[in-house]
Amino acid sequence: MSIRGRSNTRGRAAAALLLGAGVIVSTFVPVAAQAAENPAPRIIPELQTWTGGTGSFTLDGSSRIVADPELEEVATQFAADLAATTGISVDVVGGAPSAGDLVLDYDEALTHAPGGELFRTEGYRLTVSADGVEIAAPNTDGAFYGTRTVLQALLQSPGRAELPIGESIDWPNHEVRGFMLDVGRRFFTPEFVRDYITMMSWYKLNEFQIHLNDNEIARPAGGWVDAYDGFRLKSDNPAFAGLASEDGAYDRADWQSFEDAAAAHAVTIIPEIDAPAHSRSFIRWKPEIGFNGGDSDHLDLSKPESTETIKAVFDEFTPWFEGPDVHMGTDEYPREGRDDYRTFFNTMAEHIRGLGKHPRAWGSMTVMHGSAAGYDRDVTINAWNNGWYGMASALADGYDFINTNDGDLYVVPFANYYHGNGLNNSSLYNSWLPNKLGSTEVVPAGTPKGAMFAVWNDLVHREYTELDVHGLMRDSFPVIAQKTWKSTTPALGYGDFTALQRRIGVAPGLTTIEQGNGTAAAGERSLGAAVTASSSNEGASPSALTDGRSLTRWATSEQTAEVVLDLGVSAPTGRVEIDWAGVPPAGYDVQVSTDGRFWQHVADDVDGETGAVDLGRLPARYVALRDIRAGDGDIAAWRVSVFSPAPLTKGATATASGVEAASFPASLAIDGNDATRWSADYSAQPWIAVDLGSAQRFGELSLKWEGASAKDYTVAVSSDAQTWTPVATRTAMAAGARTDLVTFTPVTARHLRVTVTAKNLSPYLSLFELSIPSSAEPEAAITAEISPAEPDGPDGSYATPPTVTVRASGTAGPVSDVEYRVNDDEWADASGPILLDGNGELRLEYRATVGDIPVSGHGVVTVAAAPELDVEASVTSRCIGGRAVLSVRALNGESLPLDVTLTTDYGTKSFTAVAPGKNAVHAFSTRLATLPAGEVDVTATAQVGGSPVSSTTVVPYEARTCG
């Protein structure tokens, strides 16, 4: 059931809260009377107003969502998303609220003069006090948007459970905040479509236009019969058999699932059936309605049956559509048929209104007739191209119109036109508004109904997936949301905005588009790293800790746990950050390792409230959180991130030969944010230079290029920015976006310059990030090296006792007091190799002091006890001729043959392949009249599991006197 368009004439007074002993007070004290201390929470899109109070509200398991009946469905969705976002489950109830509750108040009488009609249809008021939260709205959509604000704010707070006390009155500046997806030329799965509806709502985008039919652009050599086309609605009406595409189409159940998802997320679907151009699907179905006997993708509008066919299609499918508007296409028809085209335009607009819907269309009037004279004005126009029909023309002609300008807002995935690598998001964020083309205002602010960006899948034969498209478009949704909801200069710079976008993610409840890894923060090494945990609850895998997604988590109900990240390669580490879920643990230890066997102890018994630990530039492949001790509840975390040390370029100064625009300065190439960029001037050999502030030692450089990348370039260094010495040159580098890791013989320099001598997309050149990794040594480190490096026994054990060498080093000072112990024995000097000659699992601990910094570590080594073969040996003596004779017997108790050697002071006897259950027996003549007591060694050998095994039994005998 839709949450849209309901009304309530009763309204509702401010909620009341029973605080105790029958005392009733207002739940939410006016915040304006409080000290304005709390800054506005960072939300996408930015809040229109905020009045800050002091302190915060804390959500916990006792909180409830208390909702008016009109908002029950909003409340149900809110509860589900709250659990997914915070891990806190709450009940949805009606009636009076209590302390700690989240109240959804439907108040149709609520108004706000600055927001006007847009506040009435989509606005809300959010009030946060220490005792509770109220979202009040005169409409269901506004109430839903208020829940998105609360969720985003919670997601950024400690434990995802706090909201700053204050009040916001929020509303959109534009009625239309939309996105269009071309599914005609490329099928997108129903799961993907539903996910996009959900994702749009996270950013308060409210219109999803689905372009349901289209075909490849150019006529194939064999004629239009060979062209790819798609019509994506599938009716069970026999009259429409053959119209739907065989490679993917949505049936009535699929479409209803879209409408249901949209209704639950305050999104309106704008279905588009495009004619009379882009109509190959209709002509394939009925060739007689096309030009040239069907060899065309344009309808022959001189034939009445062409228009009647399209009417029939709308008649069949419009009952599926629940939104108020339906799009009829109408772009790019041949000008020669302009009069028939205008008749078609007007006829279809009237027909769609007769079906109870409002028509929309792509503007084409300028090309077709030079003006909109004679065209139906009761149509909302997508102003998509200045030549065909731009915003200024639509405004002059009195149309309601939407900015969908191709130069700013079109993406053709992976094409060399229309932003094939994605929109210019930073430029849109910094300069564009719905009344502008680029940064130029072409109509007054507020005259467009809004704006819509679009994906056109023109390249029908190009191999790419729906997730590839998502990768291009993901970062544009929050940008367009920001500039259509609050159409002013944003408070955050674009770098901070993208960091916020990364922090809040892309919405709870997704099933398809966020199944891969998310995005790495600047300097993050751990995205996608393998993770193991000592235990995990069902559905709470440790892989969630490094998947880069904000709404997945690891959890265990055990009282203690450990987590180990494998970063793949050993490299210097800067810090580890843990985003704990729910109640933080009581404490935990942090350790790092280069090999997974020997670990340096970085921090012991860290307070669970601490979410970041400095790793001191220690080299590490593995980072472990050990002895995690539960607090009040499960042990759980949303993310564990390991970062490289801060690069030398952090805090440096960048200059360049020039910039394409003021919004793309050189400083953005060293800001640590790979979503911002320097865009060079159009000179033949642009350059960017970095001043590190002082001379530094380095031999590595990372360059992350945008699609307009460098083909050839030279890296040079200088001590004074006057005399430059080349250190590296790269030529014939691949086109497109890429990251270059440039290594060279280490140098000491203050300045570095990259000069581009050839471009892949001339005259354009853009660089997301230039980074010089730090080569500074750790202050204090302790390592252990085992020899031999690889175990020689079974199951990773050592059959031969190994030696371990412990070394300490660092910039903090001289090394002293290097000691070790094994299995809690006494500490001993470790200045030389340590022989591990015990048996079984041996825990080696070691410690030292570097300068005045104590360092410690440990490792576990298994030394296998020598296996013993089952041999029963005995020795007897007797006298023969006055001389003693020793008789030795060895019984093979094994199930395989043994080689047996009997060794005495009076000789040795060997037996080969003594069978199981058989004896090796020999009598040794001593030639002694008096035999002293002694021992016989019985040695058995065999091949066990492909390895030689030997054991020796020592058998004593007594003295004997003969004669």
N, C-alpha and C positions, 0 to 999 in steps of 0.2 A: 504494500500500500504506500502511496506517495506521502511524503511529509511536506509536500508543497501546497501552497494555496489554500490552507484552511483558515478559518476565522473564528473569533470568539468575542462576542459583544459584551460578555460579563466582565472581562478584564480581571485583574487580580491586585490586591493591595500588597504592600511590602510584606515579605514573609516574617513571621514572628517566631521567636525562639524561647522555649521554656528553659531558663537557666537554673531553676531550682526554687523550691518552697513557694511555688505558684507565682513567681515573678515573671511577667512577660515584658520583654524589651524588644526593640527593633533588632533584627538579625544583623543588619549591615549599617554601621554608623557612617554617616557621610565622611568620605575620606578627605575632602577638601579642607576639613577643619584640622587635619593632622599635619604634622611637619612633613614637608615634601622632600623625603629623603630617598625612598626607593626609586631607582631609575626604572624606566619602562622596560618590561621584559622584551627581549629580542624575538620578534615574531615575523614570519614570512606569510603574507605581506605585513609591512609595518603598521602598527596601530595608529589610527587617526588621532586619538587623544590619550593622555595618561596623566592622572594625578596621583602622585606617589604618597604612600604613608610610611610608617616605620614598622619593622618586624615582618613576620611571615606567617602564613598558614601552612600547617603540616597535615598532609593526607595520611591516613592509616587504615588498617583493616576494619575499624569501627565506622568509618565514613560510609554514607549512603548517597545515592542520587535520588533526590526528592523532586518529582516532576509533576507539573500540571497534566491533566489527561490529554490535552492537545499536543503535548510534547513527549508522549510515552515512547513513540518510535525513535525520536531523537535520543531519548535517555537510554534506550536499549542499545543503540549503536554506540553511544558514548561509553557505556559500561564495558562493552566488548573491546573498544579501542583503548580504554583506560587500562584494562588488564594487560593488553598486548604492549602498551607503551611503558607502563610502570611496574608491571608484575603484581599490582594490587587489585584484588577483586572486590567489587562493591555490589550491593543489592540496589535494585531500582524499586522505589516505593512511592506512594502518594501520601497525602496528608501533611501534617505539620513537620517542619525540619527540627533537627537537634544539632547540638554543637558538633562541628566536624563534618557536616553534610555539604553536598554540592546541590544547589537548588536551581532547577530550570523553571523559570517563571514566564508564562505566556501572558503578555499584557498588551492587548491590541490598542490600548489608549496611549502607549508609550510613544513619545515623539522627541525629535531633536532637530531644531530649526536648521543648523548648518548642514545636516545630512538630508533634510527634506524627504522627498519621496523615496530616494534610495535607502535612507535609514528605515523608512516604514516597510520596505519590501525585503531588505536584506541586512539591516543593521541590528545591533545588540548593545546592551550595557553589561559590562563585567565588573562586579564589585567583589573584592577580596578583603575579608577581615580576619582577625585571629581565630574567630569562631566558625567561619564557613565561607562558602563561595556562592555567589548568585550570578546566574546568567539570565538577564531579563530581555525579552524581545517581543516586538509586536508581530512577529512572523516566525514560521518554523525554520526557514532558511537561516535567518539571523541567529536563532538559538543554536542551530547546528554549527555555524561558523564560530560562535562563541566557544563551543566545545573544542574546536580545532586550536583556538588560541590557548586554552587551558592545557591541552595536551602538549603543545609545543613548549610552553613555559615549564611544565613539569619535567619534560624530557631533559631539559638543560640544568635542572636543579640538583642539589645534593640528594642522592638516593632516589632521584626522580619523584620526590614527594613534597616539594615545597613550592609555594607561590608567594610572590611579594605582595604585601598589603598595599592596596591602591584601587583605583577605579579607571576603567577605560570605557569610552563611548566610541564605537567603531562602526564604520559603514563604508561601502565602496564608492569611488568617484565615478564608476562607469557601470552601466547595466550589463554590458556584454564583456566577459573576460574569458576568451575562448581559445580552442584549439581544433584544427581540422585534420583528419587522417584520411588519406586516400587508400581505401581498401579495394577499390575497383581494379587498379592495376596490380595490386599485390594483396593476397589474402592474409589477414591477421586473425589469429585464433580467437574464439570467444573469451578464453581466459585472459588473453592480452587486453582485449577491449574492456573487460570488466576492471582489470587492474588499472587501466588508464583513467577510467571514470573515478575510481577510488583515489588515485594519485592526484588528479586535478583538484579534488575536494580538499586535500590536505593544504593546498595553497589558496583556497577560496576561489579557484577558477570555476565558472558556472555553466559554460556551454561547450558541448562536445559535438562537433559537426562530423558526420560520417559520410564521406563521398563514396556512394555505393556502386557506381558503375563508371567504367572508363576503358580506354584501350591504348595500345602503343601509339606514339605520335606520328611516326612516318609510315607511309604505305610500303609494305614489303615488296621486293622485286616481283614476287609471284602474285601480287594483288592483295587486296584487303582480306581475302579469304584466309590468308596465311597469318594475319595479324593476331596478336594476343589481345584478348579482351576479357572483362570480368563484370558480371552482374551478381551481386552478393546476397540477394534475398531469394529464398526458396519457398514457393507456395505449394501446397498440396492440391490446389485447384488445377484440374487437367487442362484448363484453357491456357495456363501459363507453363505448361510442360516444355522444357527445352530452353527456357530463358535463363535459368540460374546456371552459374558456372559449375562445371564438374570438379574443378580443383579447389573448391571451397565456397560455401554459401551458408548464410544464417537462416535457419528455419524459424518458425514462430516461437518455439521455446527458447531458442538462443536470443532472439530479439527481446522477448519478455524479460530474460535475465539481465539484459542491458538496461531496460527500463527500470527494473527493480533496483539494480545497483545505483542507477542515477537518482531514483527517488530517495534512497537511503542516504545519499551523500550530497544532496542539494545541488545536483547537476541536471541540466536540461539537455536532452539529446536533440540535435538538429539533423534529421535524416535528409540526405541530398540524393535525388535521382536526377541525373544530368542529361539534358537534351536541349536543343536538337543537334548540337555538335557532340563529340565524345560519345557517339551513339552506336558504336560498332556492335555492341551486345544486342541491341534491338534489331539492327539490320541482319545480324547473323540469324536471329530468331525469325525475322520476317523480311527477307531480302527485298521484297517489293516496295518497302517504305523508304529505301535509300536511293541516293543518286546513282546513276550509271548502272542500273540494273542490280544494285546491291554491292557494287564494287566501290564502297565509300564508307566513311565513318560519320557522315552527315545525313540527317533525315532530309528527304525531299518534301519540304513543307508546302509545295504546290499541290500535293496530294492530300486531300482531307483525311485519308486513312492514317497518315503519319501522325497527325495530331490526335486522332481518335485512339490510336494505339497507346500513345503516352498517357492520355486520359485514363485509359483502362488500367494501365500499370499503377497510376496513382490511386485509382478506385480500389484496386486489389490490396495495396499495401498500406495506405494511409490509416486504415483502422488499427494497424499494429502500433502506430505512433502515438505516444501519450503526451508529448510536448505540444505547445501551442503553435509552433512554427514548422514549416516544411520547406525545404530548399528545392528549387526547380532547375538549378544549373544555369543554362542559357548563355554561356560564354563562348567566344571564339568561333562563331558561325560565319560562313563566307559572306562578305559584304554584298555580293551580287544578289543575295536573297534577302536583303534587308527588310523589304516591305512584308514579305511572308514571315520573316523572323519577328517583326513587331506584332503582327497579328497573333502569332504563336505565343509570344510573351504575354500579351494581354489576355488571350484566351485561357492560358494555363493559370495565370494569376487569379482570374475570376473562378476558374474551376476549383482551385485549391481552397479558396475562401468558401466555396460551396460545400466543400468537404469538412468545413469547420476549422480550418487551419489558416494561419497567416502565411503568405508566400514570401520567400526570400529568393534572391537571384544574384549572380555575378554581373557586375555592371559592364555593359558593352555598348552603350548608346552613342558614345562619341565616335567610335569607328563606324558603327552601323548607319547613323543618321546625322552625326555632327552635333546632336543635342538629344534631349529626352522628349522632344515634342511628340505628342501622340502616344506616349507610353503610360501605362498604368502607374500611378504614383503610390498606390497603397501596397507597396512592396518594399521590404528592407533589402538594401543593396550592400553587397560586399564590394567595397571600392578596392580593387585588387591591382590596378595598373593605370597610371596616368593617361596613357595613350588610349586605352579602351574606355575608361570612365573613372576618373579620380575623385578624391574626396571633395575638392573644391567644386567640381561639377555637380556632384550629388547634393551638396549643401545648397548650391544656387538653384537647383531644380526642386528643392523641397523634400527630398527623400530622407527617410531614416537610413543611416548608413553605418557600416562597420569598417574600420581600417584593417584591411587584409593585404596591405601593399606588398607586392612581390619583391621589391628591392630590399625591404627590411625584414619581411616575415615569412618568406618562402624557403623551404629546404627541399631539394631534390637529392636524396641520399647518394653520395659518392659520385655525383656529377661534377663537371667542371663549370657549372653555372648554378645560380640560385643556392648558394651556401651549401655546397655538397658535403662539407665537413661539419655542418651545423651552423646555427645562427651566430652572429657576432654579439654574443651575450654581453660582454663588457661595454660595448658601444651602446647597445640598447639600454642597459642599466644606467649609464652615465648621461646619455644625451637624448634618448628617444622618449616620446610620449604619444598617446593615441591620436593626438591632433597633429602629429608631425610626420614628415618623411625624413628619415635620418634625424638630424638635429634641427631641421628647418620647419617652422610652424607654417602650415598651409591652410588650416581652418582654425577658427577660434576654439580655445579650450572648452570642453564640455559639449561641443556640437556632435562629435561622433558618439554613437551609442556605446562604443568601446572598440576593442581590437581583438583580432584572432590571428594566431600564427598557424602555419600549415605545412604538412608533409605531402609532397607529390612524388609518387613512385614511378616517375617517367621511365626509368631504366628497367624495363620489364624483363630483359634478358640478363641483367646483372645478378650475380649470385650474392645475396645477403639475406639475413634473417630479420625477423621482427625485433629480436633483441639487439641486433646491430643498429636498427633504427632508433631504438630506445637509447642506445649509447650516444647517438648524435643529439638527441632531443632532451634528454633528462634535465640538463642544467638550464634549459630555456624556460621550463614551466615556472620556477620561482621568479625568474626575471620578469616575465610577462605578467605574472600575478602581482608583483610589486608595483609595476608601472601602470596597471589598470585599476588596482584597488586604491592606491594612494598615489595620485598623479602629481607628485612633487619631487623635488630633489631628495633622494633617500638620505636618512641620517647616517647610515653605514657606508663606508667606502666599499668598492666592489670586492676587494680582497676579504674584508671582514664579512661581507654578505655571503660569499662562497663558503667561508669557514662555517658560518651559521647554517647554511644549507646542508653542509656535510654533517653537522652535528644533529640536526633534527631529522635527517633522512627523508624518505619519500612516502610515508604513510603506513599505518598499520593495516593489516588485512590483505596484503598482496600475496598472490600465489605464483606468479610467473616472472614478472619483470625484475624482481630483486632476488632471484635464486642464485645468481652468481655472486662474486665478491663485489663489495661496494667500492668506494674510492679511498685512497690513502690520504692521510693528513700529510702536511709538509714534513719531509724527513722521516716518515714512518717506514720502518723496515719489515714490519710484521704482517702486513696485509696478506692474507691467504696462507700464512705459515701453518705448518702442521702442528697440531696441539694434542697432547695426551693428558688425561686426568686420572687420578687414582680412583675416582668414581663419578658417576653422572646419573641424574634422574632421567627417566624416560622422556624423550622429546626435548632434552636440554643438553645437547651434545657440546663438548668442548670446542668443536670447530667454530661455534658461534663467536668465540672470543676474538677470532682474527678474520671474520668474513666481511668486516667493514660495514655491516648493516646495523642500524641503530636499534632494531626491535627484535633481535635474536639474542638469546642468553644461554649461558651454561649454569647449571645448578646441581647441587647434591645435598641430600638430607643427612649425610654422614657428619659427625662432629669435627672431624679433621679431614683435610684433603691436601692434595698438591696438584699443580698444573705445570707442564713443561712445554715451552714453545721451541720449535726447531726452525730457525730462520734460514736454513739452507746453506749458508756460508758464514765463516767467521769474519767479523768486521768490528771496528770500534762501535761502542754503544754509548748513547748519551743519557737516556732515561727510560724508565718503564712507567706507563700510566695505566691504572686499573679503574674502570667504571663499575663499581660494585652495584649489584641490584638488591633492592630491599635493605634490610638492616646490614650494615657492614660487619665483617668478621671482627672477632676480638683482637686478632693480630695475625701476622704472617711473616715469613722470612723470604728474602730475595737472594738468589744465587745465580751466577753465570758460569758458563763453561764453553771452551772451544771444541771439546771432543765428546762431551756427554758422559765422561768417566770421572774427570777431576773438576771440582767446582770451587770457585772462589765465593766466599760469603760476603755479599755486598752489604746487607742490612739484616739484623736479627731482631725479631719481636717488634716489627713495625706496627704501630697503632692502626687498627682497621679503618679509622677515619681518614688515614693518609692515603691518597689515591695516586701519588707520584713519588718515585724513588730515583735519585740520581745514580746512574751506573758508572760515573767517573771515567768515561772513555775507555773502559775495559774492553778488550776484544772478546767477542762472544758469538757463538753460533746458537747456543742454547741459553734460554732465560727461564728460570724456574721460580715459581711461588711455592714455597714448601711450608709445611706445618701451618696451613691455614686453619685457624681455630674458630669454630662457629660462634657467632654472637647469639642474638635472640631470634633464631629461625634458621632456615637453610643457608648454606654458603652458596652465593650466586654472584655472577658478574655478567655485564653486557659486553664488555670489550677489554682486552689487554693489548696495549700498543707499545711497541718498542721503537725508540727513535734513535737515529744516528746523532752524534754530537753536532752541535750548532756549527754550520759551515763558516769558513773564514769570511764569506760574503755577508754574513749577518751583521748589520750595522755599518756596512761599507757604503760608499758613495758611487753612484753610476752616472756616467755621462755618455752621450751618443752623438753621432754625426747629425742626427735630426730625428724628428718623429712624424708619423703620418698625421696624427692629431694630438692635441694637448692631453687627451684622456689616455694616451698610451705612452707615458714617459719611460725613460730608461730605468728609473727606480723600480718599476713594476717587475723587471727581470731579476731583481735580487731581493724581493720582498718575502720569499719563502712560501709563496702561494702560487701553485702551478695552474691556477685558473685565471690569473692576471698576466698581462704581457706587455712587452715593449714592441711597438710597431714602428718600423724604421721609415725614414723618409724615402723618397723614390730615387735617390742618388745611385749611381752605378756601383759604388763600393761603400756601402754604409758600414759603420763600425759602432761598437759599444765597448766602453772601457770601465774598469772598476778600480777604485782607490781603496785599498784595504786599511788605510790609516797608518800603518807601520809595516816594516819589512816582515814578511812571513815566509816560511818554508813550505813549499807545496810542489806536487808533481802530477796533479790530476785535476780535471775540469769536467763538469757535467753541463751539457747544453740541451735543454728541452725545447724543441722547435714546434711551432704551430704548423699548419698545413703549408703556409707560405714559408718554406724552410730554405736554409742555405744549401747550395750545391757545392761550392768551393769556398774555403775560408782559411785564414791564417791566425794562429794564436801567438801573441808576442807579450813579453814582460818588460818592465822598466823599473828603475829605482826612482826616477824623477819625472816620469811622464813626458820626457823629451826625447831620450834615446831609447829605442825599442830593439829588443833582441827576439827574433822568432824562435819559438820552442816547438811548434807543431803546425802541420799543414794537413788539411783534409780536402780531397777532390772527388768529384763524381759521386757525391753522397745521394742517397735515395730521395726521391720526391715524396712529399706528404709529411705528415706529422711524425716525429721520431725523437728519440733521445740519444745523443752522442756522448759517450764517455771517452774523453781525450786524455791519454796518459803521455808523459814525457819525463825526461830525466829531471829529478827534483831540483828546483831552483829557489833562491831566496830573493824575493822581490816585493815591492809595495803595490805596483800597478800591473794590471793585466788588460789586454785589449784583444778583441776578436774583430777581424776585418773580413767582411764577406766580399769575395771577388766574383761570384756568380750565384744567381738565385734560381730556385726551382719554379717559382711562380712570379717571374718578373712582371711588374716592378715592385711587387709586394714582398715584404720580409717581416716575420713576426717571431719573437722569442719569448716563450713562457717563463723560462727560468734559466739563469746562469748561476752555477753553484761551484764553489771551490771547497771540497771536503777538508775538514781540519785534520792535520797530521800530528797534532799534539799528543805526547805520550801521557799515559795515566799517571796520576800522582802516586798511587801505590797499588801494586799488583803482586800476586803470588800465583805461581803455576807449578804444575808437577808433570814430569815426563817419564813414561814407563818404557822399559827396555826388556825384552823386545816389544815393539809397538803392538804387534798382533799376537793374541793368545795362541798357544800351541796345544791346548787341551780341548776336550769336548765342551760344548755349550758355553763358549766364551771364557773358559777357565784357562789357567796356566798349569801345565803339567810340570814345567820346570820353573822353580821360583824366580820371579822377575826382580829387577831392581827399579827403584823410582828415584829420580833426582828432583829436588825441590829448589825453585829459584824465586827470589823476590826482587822487585825492581820498582823504579818510579822516580818522578821528579821531586818528590817531597824531601829526599835526602838519602844518606847512606843506609844500607841494609844491616840489620843486627838481629841477633837472637832467633836464628832460623832453627826451628825444632819440629819434631814429629813424635807421634805415638801411634801404636797399633792396638785396636780393640781396648781402649781405655787403659793401656799400660802406662808406665811412667814416661814423661816427656824426655826426649833424648836429642842430642845434637844432630842436625840434618845437613851439615856442611858437605857431606859426601853422599854417594849413592846409598840408598836404603834397600837392603835385601829383604824381600817378603817371603820368608821361608816357612811360614806356618801353613796350616791346612784349612780349607774351607773359605768362607766369606770373611775377608779381612777389611776392616774399616781403617783407612789411613787418614789421620788428621795431621795438619801441619799449620805452622804459624810463624810470623816474623814481624819485625817492625821496620818500616820505611820512613826515615826521618823520625817523626814522632807519631806516625799513623800505624796502628796495629792492623795487620791483615791476617786472614786465616782462610783455610779451605779444607776440603776433604775429597776422598775418592774411595770407591769400593772395588776391591780386586779379589777375585776368587782363584785360589790356588788349589788345584785338585789333589786330594790325597792319593798316593800311589795305589792303584788297584792291586789286590792280592789274589793270586790264583789258588784254587783249592787243592792243596797237596798235603797229604798226611804222611809225615816222615818219622822214622824211628831208627835208633842205633842200639845195637847189642854187641857185646864182646864175648869172646871165648878163647880158650887156650888150645893150641894145636902144636904138639912137639915142643912144649915149654915156651912157646912164643904166643903173644897176644894177637888176635885177629879181630878187626872191627867189621861188623856186618851192618850195612846201611840199606834201608828200604824206603822207597818213596811211592805212595799210592796216588794215582791221578784221579782226583775227585771231580774234575771238570767234565763237561760234555763234549770237549774237543781235544784233539791230540796235543801233548805237551812235549817240548824238549826239556830234558832234565839233566842237570849237572850236579854231581856229588863231589864236594871238595873237603878233603881232610888234610891233616898235617903229613899224611903218609901217601898222598897221591890224589889224583882227580880222575873221575870217570863220567863220561857224557853218554846220554841216550837220546836218540832222535825219534820223534813222533811216538811217544808212549801213548797207547790207546786209552780212551776213557775206561776207568775201572781196573786198569792194569798197573803192575808194579815195575819200578826200576830198582833192581837189587844188585849190590856188589859187595864183595868181601875184600877188605883192605888188610894186607899182611903188614904188621908193624915191625916185625923182627925184634920186638922188645920182650924181655921176660917180665919187666915191670912197666905197665902202661899208665902214664899219668892221666888225670882227668882232663877232658878237653871238649871241643865242640866240632860239629860237622855242619857245613853250609850246604843246604839243598836249594838249588836255584832252578826255578821253572820258568820257561818263556813260551809265548804263543802270540799269534796274531788275533787281536780282538777288535772287531769293527774296523779292520783295515790298518790298525796301528799296533806296533809291537808293545806287549805288556810283559813285564818281568817281575817276579817276586822271589824273595829268598827267605827260607826258614832256617833258623839256627837251632840245631838240636844238640844239647849237651850229653856227655856220657861220663861215667864214673871211672875212677882208677881201678886197675886190676893187676894182680900179681900171679904169675904162672910158675909152678914148681916150688 
